[in-house]
Structures are given as structure tokens and as C-alpha cells.
Amino acid sequence: MSLWDVMVSIFWFFMLFAWIWLLISILGDIFRDHELSGWGKAGWMLFLIVVPWLGALVYLIARGRSMNERARAQAQRNEERSRQYIQEVASSSSVSTADELTKLADLRERGVLSDEDYQKAKTKVLS
């Protein structure tokens, strides 16, 4: 087997991989589209199964722009959810463990907490 045969095999493997990726992307877009009716989804599925190359080409021509818009909107929703989650976590943990230990040590030094109460509170903060 020559180097050229290996290169051709690699090319066809990548073409097969790209084809499978394209079909998965199209199928995912069909099922994620809330505006497309059930009959419309069934029609596109039948078209992709019966004539896959032509079906994929027609789908990309007919719905490629809206496919991109739906993907962009989903990415923006995911990013907004991530930011909201990060803000919630950051605001809920605004008091650090070190700050709480410093406050406990200050209360013990001022005589508000006994050594036993200090140890219990310290164990609770560290756990």
C-alpha cells in the first residue's frame, strides 16, 4: 500500500465523517425547530432517508439561514444561563471561610465566645 493510497483512504474517511456530522446536524435542527409542524418534520425525515444527498442539499439551501439563527439563539440562551448561574453562586458565597474564622477569632478575643463555643463554631465553618 503506497502513501497515495493511505492519503486517499484518509480523505474518504474524513468525507464520511463530515457526511455523518452533517446528517446529525440536520436531524438535530429538524427536531429542535418549534415552528416546524410534525408533518413537516416527517416530510424532511422521509426526504433525507429516501434521497439523502439531495435531501441534505435542499435542506441546507431552504433552511440553512434559519438553522444558523436557531443555533445562535440556543448558544445565547446557554451563555445567559451560565452567566446567571455564575452570578448566583458568586453572590451566595460572598462570605468566605477565612472571613468567618476571623470573625469567630475576634469574638473569642473579646470574650463573647468561650473556647468550647469557638471550637464548635470553627468545626461547623470548616465542615
VEXROMI-706780 format. One record per residue: x, y, z of N, C-alpha, C in turn; chain. Coordinates in steps of 0.02 Angstrom, whole numbers, plus 50000, padded with zeros to 5 digits. Layout:
BEGIN
+-------+-------+-------+-------+-------+-------+-------+-------+-------+----+
|   npx |   npy |   npz |  capx |  capy |  capz |   cpx |   cpy |   cpz | ch |
+-------+-------+-------+-------+-------+-------+-------+-------+-------+----+
|     X |     Y |     Z |     X |     Y |     Z |     X |     Y |     Z |  A |
...
+-------+-------+-------+-------+-------+-------+-------+-------+-------+----+
***
This chain:
BEGIN
+-------+-------+-------+-------+-------+-------+-------+-------+-------+----+
|   npx |   npy |   npz |  capx |  capy |  capz |   cpx |   cpy |   cpz | ch |
+-------+-------+-------+-------+-------+-------+-------+-------+-------+----+
| 50042 | 49941 | 50000 | 50000 | 50000 | 50000 | 50045 | 50062 | 50000 |  A |
| 50033 | 50105 | 49952 | 50076 | 50163 | 49945 | 50049 | 50221 | 49988 |  A |
| 50089 | 50273 | 49992 | 50070 | 50332 | 50030 | 50008 | 50365 | 49999 |  A |
| 50004 | 50363 | 49933 | 49947 | 50392 | 49898 | 49882 | 50355 | 49918 |  A |
| 49884 | 50290 | 49923 | 49826 | 50251 | 49943 | 49804 | 50268 | 50014 |  A |
| 49852 | 50279 | 50057 | 49837 | 50298 | 50126 | 49804 | 50367 | 50127 |  A |
| 49831 | 50414 | 50088 | 49802 | 50481 | 50086 | 49731 | 50480 | 50059 |  A |
| 49719 | 50440 | 50008 | 49651 | 50434 | 49979 | 49604 | 50403 | 50031 |  A |
| 49627 | 50353 | 50067 | 49585 | 50322 | 50119 | 49569 | 50372 | 50174 |  A |
| 49618 | 50412 | 50194 | 49606 | 50463 | 50245 | 49556 | 50514 | 50220 |  A |
| 49563 | 50535 | 50157 | 49515 | 50582 | 50128 | 49444 | 50555 | 50130 |  A |
| 49434 | 50493 | 50109 | 49367 | 50464 | 50109 | 49340 | 50454 | 50179 |  A |
| 49384 | 50439 | 50227 | 49362 | 50434 | 50296 | 49337 | 50501 | 50321 |  A |
| 49373 | 50554 | 50306 | 49351 | 50621 | 50327 | 49286 | 50641 | 50292 |  A |
| 49279 | 50623 | 50229 | 49216 | 50638 | 50194 | 49157 | 50601 | 50227 |  A |
| 49168 | 50538 | 50245 | 49115 | 50500 | 50279 | 49099 | 50532 | 50347 |  A |
| 49150 | 50552 | 50384 | 49140 | 50585 | 50448 | 49101 | 50650 | 50440 |  A |
| 49120 | 50690 | 50389 | 49085 | 50753 | 50376 | 49013 | 50741 | 50357 |  A |
| 49000 | 50689 | 50318 | 48931 | 50672 | 50298 | 48889 | 50653 | 50358 |  A |
| 48917 | 50611 | 50401 | 48880 | 50591 | 50461 | 48868 | 50652 | 50506 |  A |
| 48917 | 50695 | 50513 | 48909 | 50756 | 50553 | 48854 | 50801 | 50524 |  A |
| 48853 | 50808 | 50459 | 48802 | 50848 | 50426 | 48732 | 50820 | 50438 |  A |
| 48724 | 50755 | 50431 | 48659 | 50724 | 50443 | 48636 | 50732 | 50515 |  A |
| 48682 | 50724 | 50562 | 48664 | 50733 | 50632 | 48644 | 50805 | 50646 |  A |
| 48679 | 50852 | 50616 | 48662 | 50923 | 50625 | 48593 | 50938 | 50596 |  A |
| 48579 | 50912 | 50538 | 48514 | 50924 | 50507 | 48459 | 50891 | 50547 |  A |
| 48469 | 50829 | 50568 | 48417 | 50795 | 50608 | 48405 | 50831 | 50674 |  A |
| 48459 | 50853 | 50706 | 48451 | 50891 | 50768 | 48413 | 50956 | 50757 |  A |
| 48427 | 50989 | 50702 | 48392 | 51052 | 50687 | 48318 | 51039 | 50672 |  A |
| 48303 | 50985 | 50637 | 48233 | 50970 | 50622 | 48194 | 50959 | 50686 |  A |
| 48221 | 50922 | 50732 | 48185 | 50906 | 50794 | 48185 | 50964 | 50844 |  A |
| 48233 | 51010 | 50839 | 48234 | 51067 | 50885 | 48190 | 51125 | 50861 |  A |
| 48171 | 51125 | 50798 | 48133 | 51180 | 50770 | 48061 | 51177 | 50796 |  A |
| 48041 | 51228 | 50835 | 47974 | 51230 | 50863 | 47923 | 51256 | 50813 |  A |
| 47944 | 51289 | 50762 | 47899 | 51317 | 50712 | 47878 | 51266 | 50660 |  A |
| 47916 | 51213 | 50651 | 47902 | 51163 | 50601 | 47851 | 51113 | 50629 |  A |
| 47799 | 51099 | 50591 | 47747 | 51053 | 50614 | 47772 | 50981 | 50614 |  A |
| 47734 | 50938 | 50644 | 47752 | 50867 | 50645 | 47754 | 50837 | 50575 |  A |
| 47706 | 50858 | 50533 | 47706 | 50834 | 50464 | 47766 | 50860 | 50426 |  A |
| 47785 | 50922 | 50440 | 47844 | 50950 | 50408 | 47907 | 50912 | 50428 |  A |
| 47912 | 50896 | 50492 | 47969 | 50857 | 50516 | 47970 | 50788 | 50484 |  A |
| 47911 | 50756 | 50479 | 47907 | 50690 | 50448 | 47926 | 50694 | 50374 |  A |
| 47904 | 50747 | 50340 | 47922 | 50755 | 50270 | 47996 | 50763 | 50259 |  A |
| 48028 | 50805 | 50299 | 48100 | 50814 | 50292 | 48137 | 50749 | 50308 |  A |
| 48113 | 50713 | 50360 | 48146 | 50649 | 50377 | 48140 | 50599 | 50319 |  A |
| 48080 | 50594 | 50290 | 48070 | 50549 | 50234 | 48115 | 50569 | 50175 |  A |
| 48118 | 50633 | 50162 | 48160 | 50658 | 50107 | 48234 | 50641 | 50120 |  A |
| 48256 | 50648 | 50182 | 48326 | 50633 | 50198 | 48341 | 50558 | 50195 |  A |
| 48291 | 50517 | 50211 | 48302 | 50444 | 50209 | 48299 | 50417 | 50138 |  A |
| 48251 | 50442 | 50098 | 48243 | 50416 | 50030 | 48298 | 50441 | 49983 |  A |
| 48312 | 50505 | 49985 | 48363 | 50534 | 49941 | 48410 | 50576 | 49985 |  A |
| 48456 | 50544 | 50021 | 48495 | 50580 | 50072 | 48538 | 50638 | 50045 |  A |
| 48573 | 50628 | 49990 | 48616 | 50682 | 49965 | 48575 | 50742 | 49942 |  A |
| 48524 | 50728 | 49903 | 48481 | 50782 | 49878 | 48442 | 50813 | 49936 |  A |
| 48419 | 50772 | 49982 | 48382 | 50798 | 50040 | 48424 | 50845 | 50083 |  A |
| 48486 | 50826 | 50095 | 48531 | 50868 | 50134 | 48545 | 50933 | 50098 |  A |
| 48557 | 50929 | 50033 | 48571 | 50989 | 49994 | 48511 | 51036 | 49993 |  A |
| 48452 | 51010 | 49981 | 48392 | 51051 | 49979 | 48378 | 51080 | 50048 |  A |
| 48389 | 51041 | 50101 | 48377 | 51067 | 50169 | 48424 | 51125 | 50184 |  A |
| 48487 | 51118 | 50166 | 48535 | 51173 | 50179 | 48518 | 51235 | 50138 |  A |
| 48494 | 51226 | 50077 | 48476 | 51284 | 50036 | 48413 | 51316 | 50064 |  A |
| 48363 | 51276 | 50080 | 48298 | 51302 | 50101 | 48298 | 51328 | 50173 |  A |
| 48334 | 51295 | 50217 | 48329 | 51312 | 50288 | 48396 | 51326 | 50321 |  A |
| 48448 | 51335 | 50282 | 48515 | 51345 | 50309 | 48521 | 51408 | 50351 |  A |
| 48491 | 51463 | 50329 | 48496 | 51526 | 50366 | 48459 | 51520 | 50433 |  A |
| 48398 | 51492 | 50432 | 48361 | 51485 | 50495 | 48394 | 51433 | 50540 |  A |
| 48428 | 51385 | 50511 | 48465 | 51335 | 50550 | 48520 | 51370 | 50591 |  A |
| 48554 | 51416 | 50558 | 48607 | 51454 | 50592 | 48577 | 51500 | 50646 |  A |
| 48521 | 51531 | 50631 | 48489 | 51576 | 50680 | 48467 | 51537 | 50742 |  A |
| 48439 | 51477 | 50732 | 48418 | 51436 | 50790 | 48478 | 51415 | 50831 |  A |
| 48533 | 51397 | 50799 | 48593 | 51377 | 50835 | 48621 | 51436 | 50874 |  A |
| 48621 | 51496 | 50844 | 48646 | 51555 | 50878 | 48602 | 51573 | 50938 |  A |
| 48536 | 51568 | 50930 | 48490 | 51583 | 50985 | 48500 | 51534 | 51042 |  A |
| 48510 | 51471 | 51026 | 48521 | 51420 | 51078 | 48587 | 51434 | 51115 |  A |
| 48639 | 51453 | 51078 | 48703 | 51469 | 51110 | 48696 | 51530 | 51156 |  A |
| 48657 | 51580 | 51135 | 48647 | 51639 | 51178 | 48608 | 51621 | 51241 |  A |
| 48557 | 51577 | 51234 | 48520 | 51555 | 51293 | 48565 | 51517 | 51341 |  A |
| 48607 | 51474 | 51314 | 48653 | 51436 | 51357 | 48703 | 51483 | 51392 |  A |
| 48728 | 51532 | 51356 | 48775 | 51580 | 51386 | 48742 | 51620 | 51441 |  A |
| 48680 | 51642 | 51429 | 48643 | 51680 | 51480 | 48630 | 51638 | 51542 |  A |
| 48612 | 51575 | 51532 | 48602 | 51531 | 51590 | 48667 | 51521 | 51629 |  A |
| 48722 | 51514 | 51593 | 48787 | 51505 | 51627 | 48805 | 51568 | 51667 |  A |
| 48796 | 51626 | 51638 | 48811 | 51689 | 51674 | 48767 | 51696 | 51735 |  A |
| 48702 | 51680 | 51727 | 48656 | 51685 | 51783 | 48676 | 51637 | 51839 |  A |
| 48695 | 51576 | 51822 | 48717 | 51527 | 51872 | 48780 | 51551 | 51907 |  A |
| 48827 | 51577 | 51870 | 48890 | 51601 | 51900 | 48876 | 51659 | 51947 |  A |
| 48831 | 51704 | 51928 | 48814 | 51760 | 51972 | 48780 | 51736 | 52035 |  A |
| 48735 | 51687 | 52029 | 48702 | 51660 | 52088 | 48752 | 51627 | 52136 |  A |
| 48797 | 51589 | 52108 | 48847 | 51555 | 52150 | 48894 | 51605 | 52182 |  A |
| 48915 | 51655 | 52144 | 48960 | 51706 | 52170 | 48927 | 51747 | 52225 |  A |
| 48864 | 51764 | 52217 | 48830 | 51805 | 52268 | 48814 | 51764 | 52330 |  A |
| 48802 | 51699 | 52322 | 48785 | 51659 | 52381 | 48847 | 51643 | 52423 |  A |
| 48906 | 51644 | 52393 | 48967 | 51629 | 52430 | 49009 | 51691 | 52440 |  A |
| 48977 | 51749 | 52451 | 49014 | 51811 | 52458 | 49053 | 51813 | 52523 |  A |
| 49030 | 51777 | 52574 | 49066 | 51774 | 52638 | 49111 | 51712 | 52636 |  A |
| 49176 | 51723 | 52639 | 49222 | 51667 | 52634 | 49233 | 51634 | 52702 |  A |
| 49262 | 51576 | 52699 | 49277 | 51539 | 52760 | 49327 | 51577 | 52803 |  A |
| 49376 | 51607 | 52771 | 49426 | 51646 | 52808 | 49394 | 51704 | 52845 |  A |
| 49346 | 51738 | 52813 | 49311 | 51794 | 52846 | 49273 | 51770 | 52907 |  A |
| 49240 | 51713 | 52900 | 49202 | 51686 | 52957 | 49248 | 51667 | 53014 |  A |
| 49305 | 51636 | 52998 | 49353 | 51617 | 53051 | 49382 | 51679 | 53085 |  A |
| 49394 | 51732 | 53047 | 49419 | 51794 | 53076 | 49368 | 51824 | 53124 |  A |
| 49305 | 51822 | 53105 | 49252 | 51848 | 53149 | 49247 | 51806 | 53212 |  A |
| 49252 | 51741 | 53205 | 49249 | 51697 | 53264 | 49307 | 51710 | 53312 |  A |
| 49367 | 51718 | 53283 | 49426 | 51732 | 53325 | 49419 | 51798 | 53361 |  A |
| 49390 | 51848 | 53326 | 49379 | 51913 | 53357 | 49329 | 51907 | 53415 |  A |
| 49275 | 51870 | 53404 | 49226 | 51860 | 53457 | 49256 | 51824 | 53517 |  A |
| 49301 | 51776 | 53505 | 49333 | 51740 | 53560 | 49379 | 51786 | 53598 |  A |
| 49417 | 51828 | 53562 | 49463 | 51875 | 53595 | 49426 | 51926 | 53638 |  A |
| 49368 | 51947 | 53616 | 49329 | 51996 | 53654 | 49291 | 51963 | 53712 |  A |
| 49293 | 51897 | 53715 | 49261 | 51862 | 53770 | 49188 | 51846 | 53758 |  A |
| 49164 | 51857 | 53698 | 49094 | 51842 | 53682 | 49084 | 51766 | 53677 |  A |
| 49134 | 51732 | 53649 | 49131 | 51659 | 53641 | 49181 | 51626 | 53688 |  A |
| 49160 | 51571 | 53718 | 49207 | 51531 | 53757 | 49249 | 51489 | 53710 |  A |
| 49302 | 51459 | 53736 | 49345 | 51418 | 53693 | 49305 | 51358 | 53665 |  A |
| 49262 | 51330 | 53705 | 49222 | 51273 | 53683 | 49174 | 51294 | 53627 |  A |
| 49140 | 51351 | 53635 | 49095 | 51376 | 53583 | 49134 | 51394 | 53520 |  A |
| 49194 | 51422 | 53529 | 49236 | 51440 | 53472 | 49254 | 51377 | 53432 |  A |
| 49274 | 51324 | 53467 | 49294 | 51262 | 53433 | 49234 | 51232 | 53395 |  A |
| 49175 | 51233 | 53426 | 49115 | 51206 | 53393 | 49099 | 51246 | 53330 |  A |
| 49101 | 51313 | 53336 | 49086 | 51356 | 53279 | 49138 | 51348 | 53224 |  A |
| 49201 | 51342 | 53245 | 49255 | 51334 | 53196 | 49247 | 51268 | 53159 |  A |
| 49229 | 51215 | 53194 | 49218 | 51149 | 53162 | 49160 | 51154 | 53113 |  A |
| 49107 | 51191 | 53133 | 49049 | 51198 | 53089 | 49068 | 51237 | 53025 |  A |
| 49107 | 51290 | 53032 | 49127 | 51331 | 52974 | 49172 | 51290 | 52927 |  A |
| 49216 | 51251 | 52955 | 49264 | 51214 | 52913 | 49233 | 51151 | 52881 |  A |
| 49175 | 51129 | 52906 | 49145 | 51069 | 52877 | 49101 | 51084 | 52819 |  A |
+-------+-------+-------+-------+-------+-------+-------+-------+-------+----+
***
